[in-house]
Amino acid sequence: SPQVWQQVAAILSRVNNIIGYDLINEPYIMLDQQVGIEDLSICDRSSEIGDLLTYYGQMLDVIRREDHHTPVIIESSFWANWRALRLLNLKQSPLSAYIHDIDLFKVSFHMYEPRLLTTYRLNKNRFGYPGISRNTPGASVYLQDTLNECHKHGWSTCLYAFREYHWSMMNYELGVDRENEHIKSVGNPLMKAITEAIQKSS
């Protein structure tokens, strides 16, 4: 809520290593629960998307009362799906005053596609969830292709669940062996893809 974000910003504005405020993780509107992502073009979401953008605007307004230097991140609807980015009519929204500062205003989407490869419940628990699990056959190629595409378009990237303490399947430093949960695998193909992408961006 705006009130919570104002309190958060008042405290964290004094912390030097905060890289951004992600206002809502994977937002969705009511219509998103009733139709598939393929139906984006045939369903009118403008009213509900407008409400989401207004809510974002309210949160951003109060954050900027407390913090003028930390980037703010918003996400597209349909659980931050990239296909819903085009529905964000930012220029005609309460966010219009903020969108021109590319250093302080960011728009994010989450990359879970192709879902048959990355989602357990769709591939009968063989691999993935969500993003790409390190033991998935071809995981390094998936990372390389995805990161290269982001680099080509000038998009910043963040790896989900990297070094997460209670789940190691996306800790790419451990390599492709599912049984390895503690020992870093030097020079493994996953980290090779990631470090090459970092070098391209630096």
Salt bridges, closest charged atoms under 4 A:
GLU26 OE2 - HIS110 ND1 2.81
ASP32 OD1 - ARG45 NE 2.96
ASP67 OD1 - HIS69 ND1 3.33
GLU75 OE2 - HIS110 NE2 3.28
GLU113 OE1 - ARG83 NH2 3.23
GLU149 OE2 - LYS152 NZ 3.30
GLU149 OE2 - HIS153 NE2 3.17
GLU173 OE1 - ARG163 NE 2.78
GLU173 OE2 - LYS184 NZ 3.79
GLU196 OE2 - LYS192 NZ 2.71
